[in-house]
C-alpha cells in the first residue's frame, strides 16, 4: 500500500513539474508575442510618418497629379489599417488560446491528482484481494429467489482510463433444483423417440425443469454443443446488463435491433449488438498478434460475463452468419481469426442445454438483471401459437419462423403461454422454451439441442418431442 501511495505521489510530482514547464513555455510565448506586437506597432508608426511626408511633398511639387496620388495614398492607408487590425486580432487570439490551454492542462492535472488521492484513501481503508470498481447502478434492494442472492453489478468499464473490466452476471449461484424420477423417465422416453426416428442420440442433449416443483433431469445436459441462434438469448441478457449499469444508453436503433434479434433472429441486428456489448467490431482483415489479443479480450468479455457467474465452459463470443449488411456469408478477418488456426477443428460457440435452461429459469423467475428487465425479456421471447400468426402458406424464406418445425408447432392446439428462442442450421437444430398452462398448475422449461445434420433436416422431430413432453407433464400421475 505504501509503495502504491509513493507511486501516486511520484506521478503527481511529475505532473506538477510538467505543468510548471508548460507554464514557463507559455509565459515565454506571451512575452515574445508582446515584443513582436510592440516592434510591429513601431514599424507601422514609422510607415505612417513616412507616408505623410511623401504625400505632402508630392502635393506641393505636382499639384496636377493630386487626385491620382491621393487615391494611391488612400489605398496604402487601407492596407496599413487592415494589417494593423489583423495583427492585433492574431495577438489577442493567440494569447487567449495559450491561456485557455494553461487552464485546461491545470484542470486535467488537478482531476488526475484528486482521483489518485481518492483511490489511495479507498485502498487504504478497504483493502481487498482483487481490485474491483464501484457499481455504476445499484438496485434499490437485493432480493432472493430460491435461495439465490441477487447481487448488484460490481464491475464495469473504468470510464476514467482505457482499462477494460467486464461486467459479471448478477445471479452468481445456479438454481437449487432437485433430481426427479418422473422427469428422468420423460427424458429417457424422449431419447427413445429420437432413436425410433433414426436420429443419432449420441448428438442429442436435453434438459427438462419442472418450475413448480423445482426439479430437473437431463440427458447429456452438461455437454457443450453448438447453439446457433440460441446464443442470442445470452446476448440479450448481456445487453440488458450493460443498459442497467449505464454502460450503454438505450436508443431507437438499439431497441429495433433487440426486437429483430429476438423476434426475427436477425443476424444483422445481432452483429450490431455484439459490437455494442463487446466493443470489438468485425474487421475485414486479420490483426497482428498483439492487436488480435486486445480485440479477442474484448470479445471474450461476453463469455466472462457468464463464466464468472458459474456458467462453466460457455463460449458465445462469435457472431452468427450470414450477415448481409456486412456482405459476408461466412467468417472472415477477425471473425475467422477467433476460430483458431485449425480450419478442420474450428473454435465455435458452445453452450449446454443446462446453460440455456438455467438462463430461461432466471428470466422467468425475475432474477436476470432485475425484475423489470426479466419481464421485458420474457415478453420479447413470448410467441403467438395461433396458426394464423405463424403458419405461412407458402412459407416466407426471408423470415425466420420460430414456431414452424419447432416446439410451438406441437402445441398449436393447446391453450398455453409459450416463450422460446430457437436456432437452426443445415447441420443442427436447437430450442429453449418455457411452457405454462392457463391455470399455472403446469410450468416447465424444455431445452433440446440436436447437433447433427439429421436434426437440422427433420421438420417433425421437435414438434413431436414438444407435444410428448406436454402430454406427460400435464398428466396428473406422479
C-alpha positions in Angstrom: 0.0 0.0 0.0 2.9 2.4 0.8 4.5 1.6 -2.5 1.3 2.4 -4.3 1.0 5.7 -2.4 4.6 6.5 -3.2 4.0 5.7 -6.8 0.9 8.0 -6.9 3.0 10.8 -5.3 5.8 10.4 -7.8 3.2 10.6 -10.7 1.6 13.7 -9.1 5.0 15.4 -8.7 5.9 14.5 -12.3 2.6 16.0 -13.5 3.2 19.2 -11.5 6.7 19.6 -12.9 5.4 19.1 -16.4 2.7 21.6 -15.8 5.3 24.2 -14.5 7.4 23.6 -17.6 4.4 24.2 -19.8 3.5 27.4 -17.8 7.1 28.7 -18.3 6.9 28.0 -22.0 3.6 29.7 -22.2 5.0 32.8 -20.4 7.9 32.9 -22.9 5.5 32.7 -25.8 3.4 35.6 -24.4 6.5 37.8 -23.8 7.7 37.0 -27.3 4.3 37.9 -28.8 4.2 41.1 -26.8 7.6 42.1 -28.1 6.6 41.3 -31.7 3.5 43.4 -31.3 5.5 46.3 -29.9 8.0 46.1 -32.8 5.2 45.8 -35.3 3.4 48.8 -34.0 6.6 50.8 -34.0 7.2 49.9 -37.6 3.7 50.8 -38.6 4.0 54.2 -37.0 7.2 54.7 -38.9 5.4 53.9 -42.2 2.6 56.3 -41.3 5.1 59.2 -40.8 7.0 58.4 -43.9 3.8 58.1 -45.9 2.6 61.5 -44.7 5.8 63.2 -45.7 5.8 61.6 -49.1 2.2 62.7 -49.7 2.9 66.3 -48.6 5.9 66.6 -50.9 4.0 65.2 -53.9 1.1 67.5 -53.3 3.3 70.6 -53.2 5.5 69.7 -56.2 3.0 68.1 -58.5 -0.5 69.7 -58.0 -1.8 68.3 -61.3 -1.4 64.7 -60.1 -3.1 65.3 -56.8 -6.1 63.1 -57.5 -4.0 60.1 -58.5 -1.6 60.5 -55.6 -4.4 60.8 -53.1 -6.0 57.7 -54.4 -2.7 55.8 -54.1 -2.1 57.1 -50.7 -5.7 56.1 -49.7 -5.0 52.6 -50.9 -1.8 52.4 -48.8 -3.7 53.6 -45.7 -6.4 51.0 -46.2 -3.7 48.3 -46.5 -2.0 49.6 -43.4 -5.2 49.7 -41.4 -6.2 46.2 -42.4 -2.7 44.9 -41.5 -2.9 46.6 -38.1 -6.2 45.1 -37.3 -5.1 41.6 -38.4 -2.0 41.7 -36.2 -4.0 42.8 -33.1 -6.5 40.0 -33.7 -3.7 37.5 -34.1 -2.1 38.7 -30.9 -5.1 38.6 -28.7 -6.3 35.3 -30.3 -3.0 33.6 -29.7 -2.8 35.0 -26.2 -6.3 33.7 -25.4 -5.5 30.3 -26.8 -2.4 30.0 -24.7 -4.3 31.0 -21.5 -7.1 28.6 -22.3 -4.6 25.8 -22.9 -3.0 26.5 -19.5 -6.4 26.3 -17.7 -7.2 23.0 -19.4 -3.9 21.5 -18.5 -4.2 22.7 -14.9 -7.8 21.2 -14.7 -6.7 17.8 -16.1 -3.7 17.7 -13.7 -6.0 18.6 -10.7 -8.5 15.9 -11.7 -5.8 13.3 -12.1 -4.3 14.1 -8.7 -7.7 14.0 -6.9 -8.6 10.7 -8.5 -5.2 9.2 -7.4 -5.7 10.6 -3.9 -9.2 9.2 -3.6 -8.2 5.8 -4.9 -5.2 5.8 -2.4 -7.6 6.6 0.5 -10.1 4.0 -0.6 -7.4 1.3 -0.9 -6.1 2.2 2.5 -9.5 2.0 4.2 -10.9 -1.0 2.3 -8.1 -3.5 1.2 -9.3 -6.3 -1.0 -7.8 -9.4 -2.6 -8.7 -8.3 -6.1 -9.4 -4.8 -7.5 -13.0 -4.0 -8.3 -14.7 -0.9 -9.5 -17.8 0.7 -7.8 -21.2 -0.2 -9.3 -22.5 2.2 -11.8 -26.1 1.3 -11.0 -27.1 -0.1 -7.6 -30.5 -1.7 -7.3 -32.8 -0.3 -4.6 -32.6 -3.6 -2.7 -31.4 -7.2 -3.0 -33.9 -10.0 -3.2 -33.6 -13.7 -3.0 -35.4 -16.3 -5.1 -35.0 -20.0 -4.4 -32.1 -19.2 -2.1 -30.1 -17.4 -4.7 -28.9 -13.9 -3.7 -29.3 -11.3 -6.5 -26.3 -9.0 -6.1 -25.8 -5.7 -7.9 -23.2 -5.5 -10.7 -19.9 -4.6 -9.1 -17.7 -4.3 -12.1 -17.8 -2.4 -15.3 -15.8 -0.2 -17.7 -13.4 2.0 -15.9 -14.5 5.2 -17.6 -11.5 7.2 -16.3 -8.9 5.1 -18.1 -8.5 2.7 -21.0 -8.6 -0.4 -18.8 -11.3 -2.8 -19.8 -13.1 -4.5 -16.9 -16.1 -6.7 -17.9 -19.4 -6.9 -16.1 -20.4 -10.0 -14.2 -23.9 -11.5 -14.5 -25.8 -10.8 -11.2 -27.1 -14.3 -10.5 -23.9 -16.0 -9.3 -25.3 -19.3 -8.0 -27.2 -21.8 -10.1 -30.8 -22.5 -9.1 -31.3 -25.1 -6.4 -33.2 -27.8 -8.3 -33.6 -31.4 -7.2 -33.4 -34.5 -9.4 -36.8 -36.0 -10.4 -37.6 -39.6 -11.2 -40.6 -38.5 -13.2 -38.6 -36.1 -15.3 -35.9 -38.8 -15.8 -38.4 -41.2 -17.3 -39.7 -38.5 -19.6 -36.1 -37.8 -20.8 -35.4 -41.5 -21.4 -38.6 -41.8 -23.5 -37.5 -38.7 -25.5 -34.2 -40.4 -26.4 -36.1 -43.5 -27.4 -38.4 -41.3 -29.6 -35.4 -39.9 -31.4 -33.8 -43.3 -31.8 -37.0 -44.6 -33.3 -36.8 -41.8 -35.9 -33.3 -43.0 -36.8 -31.8 -39.8 -35.3 -28.4 -40.0 -33.7 -28.9 -40.0 -29.9 -25.2 -39.5 -29.2 -25.5 -36.0 -30.7 -28.6 -35.1 -28.6 -28.8 -33.1 -25.4 -31.9 -32.5 -23.3 -32.8 -30.6 -20.1 -36.2 -30.5 -18.5 -37.2 -28.4 -15.5 -40.5 -28.6 -13.6 -40.7 -24.9 -12.4 -43.5 -25.5 -9.9 -41.8 -28.4 -8.2 -38.2 -27.1 -8.7 -37.0 -30.4 -10.1 -34.7 -31.2 -13.0 -33.5 -34.0 -15.2 -31.5 -34.2 -18.4 -29.6 -36.2 -21.0 -26.0 -35.1 -21.8 -27.2 -31.7 -20.5 -23.6 -30.7 -19.5 -22.2 -31.5 -22.9 -21.2 -28.3 -24.8 -22.8 -28.1 -28.2 -23.2 -25.5 -31.0 -26.2 -23.3 -30.0 -26.8 -21.5 -33.3 -29.3 -18.6 -32.6 -30.0 -19.7 -29.1 -26.8 -17.7 -28.3 -28.9 -14.6 -28.9 -30.8 -15.3 -25.7 -27.5 -14.7 -23.8 -26.5 -11.7 -25.9 -29.9 -10.1 -24.9 -29.2 -10.6 -21.2 -25.6 -9.2 -21.6 -27.1 -6.2 -23.4 -29.7 -5.5 -20.7 -27.0 -5.8 -18.0 -25.0 -3.0 -19.7 -28.0 -0.8 -20.1 -28.8 -1.4 -16.4 -25.3 -0.4 -15.4 -25.3 2.7 -17.6 -22.6 1.4 -19.9 -24.9 1.5 -22.9 -27.6 4.2 -23.3 -30.8 2.9 -25.0 -31.8 4.5 -28.3 -34.4 3.7 -31.0 -31.9 1.8 -33.2 -30.8 -0.4 -30.2 -34.4 -1.1 -29.4 -35.1 -2.1 -33.0 -32.0 -4.3 -33.1 -33.0 -6.1 -29.9 -36.5 -6.8 -31.3 -35.2 -8.0 -34.6 -32.6 -10.2 -32.9 -35.1 -12.0 -30.7 -38.3 -11.9 -32.7 -36.9 -12.5 -36.1 -33.5 -13.9 -35.2 -31.9 -11.3 -37.5 -28.2 -11.7 -37.9 -27.6 -8.1 -38.9 -29.2 -6.8 -35.7 -27.3 -9.5 -33.7 -24.0 -8.3 -35.3 -24.6 -4.7 -34.2 -25.5 -5.8 -30.7 -22.3 -7.9 -30.3 -20.3 -4.9 -31.5 -22.0 -2.7 -28.8 -21.6 -5.1 -25.8 -18.0 -6.2 -26.6 -16.6 -3.1 -28.3 -14.9 -5.4 -30.7 -16.3 -4.9 -34.2 -15.8 -7.3 -37.1 -12.7 -6.3 -39.0 -12.2 -7.5 -42.6 -8.5 -8.3 -42.2 -6.7 -10.4 -39.6 -4.9 -8.4 -36.9 -1.3 -8.7 -35.7 -0.6 -10.9 -32.6 -0.8 -8.0 -30.2 -3.8 -6.3 -31.9 -5.7 -9.5 -32.0 -5.0 -10.3 -28.3 -6.7 -7.0 -27.3 -9.5 -7.5 -29.8 -10.1 -11.0 -28.5 -10.0 -9.9 -24.9 -12.9 -7.5 -25.6 -14.9 -10.2 -27.4 -14.2 -12.6 -24.6 -15.9 -10.2 -22.2 -19.3 -11.6 -23.1 -18.0 -15.1 -22.1 -16.6 -13.8 -18.8 -19.9 -12.1 -18.1 -21.4 -15.6 -17.6 -18.3 -17.6 -16.7 -17.8 -15.5 -13.5 -21.4 -16.4 -12.6 -20.7 -20.2 -12.8 -21.8 -20.7 -16.4 -18.8 -23.0 -16.9 -17.3 -23.9 -20.3 -19.5 -21.4 -22.2 -18.4 -19.7 -25.4 -20.7 -17.2 -27.1 -18.2 -14.7 -28.4 -18.7 -15.4 -32.2 -21.4 -13.9 -34.4 -24.0 -15.9 -36.4 -23.7 -15.9 -40.2 -24.5 -14.8 -42.8 -24.5 -11.0 -42.1 -26.0 -9.4 -45.3 -25.3 -5.8 -44.1 -21.6 -6.6 -43.9 -21.8 -8.5 -47.2 -20.2 -11.6 -45.6 -21.7 -15.1 -45.7 -19.1 -16.7 -43.5 -16.5 -15.6 -41.0 -13.6 -13.6 -42.3 -10.9 -11.3 -40.9 -11.1 -11.2 -37.1 -14.2 -13.4 -37.0 -12.2 -16.1 -38.8 -9.1 -15.4 -36.7 -11.0 -16.1 -33.5 -11.9 -19.6 -34.7 -8.3 -20.7 -34.3 -5.5 -22.0 -36.5 -7.1 -25.3 -37.3 -9.7 -25.0 -40.0 -10.6 -28.6 -39.7 -11.5 -28.1 -36.0 -12.5 -24.5 -35.6 -13.3 -23.0 -32.3 -17.1 -22.2 -32.3 -19.8 -21.1 -30.0 -20.6 -23.8 -27.5 -23.1 -23.9 -24.6 -25.0 -26.7 -22.9 -28.7 -27.3 -22.7 -28.4 -26.8 -18.9 -26.9 -23.3 -19.6 -30.0 -22.4 -21.7 -32.4 -23.9 -19.2 -30.8 -22.1 -16.3 -30.9 -18.7 -18.0 -34.5 -19.1 -19.0 -35.3 -20.1 -15.4 -33.6 -17.0 -14.1 -35.5 -14.8 -16.6 -39.0 -16.2 -15.9 -38.4 -16.0 -12.1 -37.4 -12.3 -12.4 -33.7 -12.8 -11.4 -31.9 -12.0 -14.6 -30.6 -8.4 -14.2 -33.7 -7.4 -12.3 -37.5 -7.9 -12.2 -38.2 -5.2 -14.7 -35.6 -6.4 -17.2 -36.6 -10.0 -16.8 -40.3 -9.2 -17.6 -39.2 -7.2 -20.7 -37.0 -10.1 -21.9 -39.7 -12.7 -21.3 -42.1 -10.5 -23.3 -39.8 -10.5 -26.2 -39.5 -14.3 -26.1 -43.3 -14.9 -26.0 -44.7 -16.4 -29.1 -48.2 -16.4 -30.6 -49.1 -20.0 -31.2 -52.3 -19.3 -33.2 -51.8 -20.8 -36.6 -52.8 -17.7 -38.4 -49.9 -15.9 -36.7 -47.2 -18.3 -37.9 -48.5 -20.8 -40.4 -47.4 -19.0 -43.6 -48.5 -20.8 -46.8 -46.3 -20.7 -48.7 -43.6 -20.1 -46.1 -41.6 -16.9 -46.3 -37.9 -17.8 -46.8 -36.8 -14.3 -45.7 -38.3 -14.6 -42.3 -37.2 -17.0 -39.6 -40.2 -18.8 -38.2 -39.7 -19.6 -34.5 -42.8 -21.8 -34.4 -42.9 -23.8 -37.6 -40.9 -27.0 -37.2 -40.2 -26.2 -33.6 -41.7 -26.8 -30.2 -44.5 -24.2 -30.7 -46.0 -26.1 -33.7 -46.5 -29.2 -31.5 -48.5 -27.0 -29.0 -50.5 -25.0 -31.5 -53.8 -26.7 -30.5 -53.1 -26.3 -26.8 -54.1 -23.3 -24.7 -50.7 -22.4 -23.2 -48.4 -19.4 -22.7 -45.3 -20.0 -24.6 -41.9 -18.3 -24.7 -38.9 -19.6 -26.7 -35.7 -18.9 -28.6 -34.9 -21.3 -31.4 -31.9 -21.9 -33.6 -31.4 -23.8 -36.8 -28.7 -24.5 -39.4 -28.5 -27.2 -42.0 -26.4 -29.2 -39.6 -28.3 -28.7 -36.3 -31.5 -27.7 -34.6 -31.9 -26.1 -31.1 -34.5 -24.6 -28.9 -35.2 -23.5 -25.3 -38.8 -22.9 -24.3 -41.0 -22.1 -21.3 -44.5 -23.5 -21.2 -47.3 -22.7 -18.8 -50.9 -23.7 -18.7 -53.6 -21.1 -18.1 -54.2 -22.3 -14.6 -50.5 -22.3 -13.8 -50.5 -25.8 -12.5 -48.0 -26.9 -15.1 -44.9 -24.9 -15.8 -41.8 -26.3 -17.3 -38.7 -25.5 -19.3 -37.6 -27.7 -22.2 -34.3 -27.5 -24.0 -33.2 -29.7 -26.8 -30.0 -29.5 -28.9 -29.7 -31.8 -31.9 -26.2 -31.3 -33.1 -26.3 -33.3 -36.3 -27.5 -32.6 -39.9 -30.3 -35.2 -39.3 -31.9 -32.9 -36.8 -31.4 -29.9 -39.0 -33.1 -31.7 -41.8 -36.0 -33.1 -39.8 -39.2 -30.9 -39.7 -41.1 -33.0 -37.3 -38.9 -34.2 -34.5 -39.1 -31.0 -32.4 -42.9 -30.6 -32.7 -43.3 -34.3 -31.7 -40.9 -34.1 -28.8 -42.7 -30.9 -27.6 -46.1 -32.5 -27.7 -44.9 -35.6 -26.0 -43.4 -33.7 -23.1 -46.5 -31.5 -22.7 -48.8 -34.6 -22.5 -46.6 -36.2 -19.9 -46.2 -33.0 -17.8 -49.9 -32.3 -17.7 -50.6 -35.9 -16.7 -51.6 -35.8 -13.0 -49.8 -39.1 -12.3 -46.5 -38.7 -10.4 
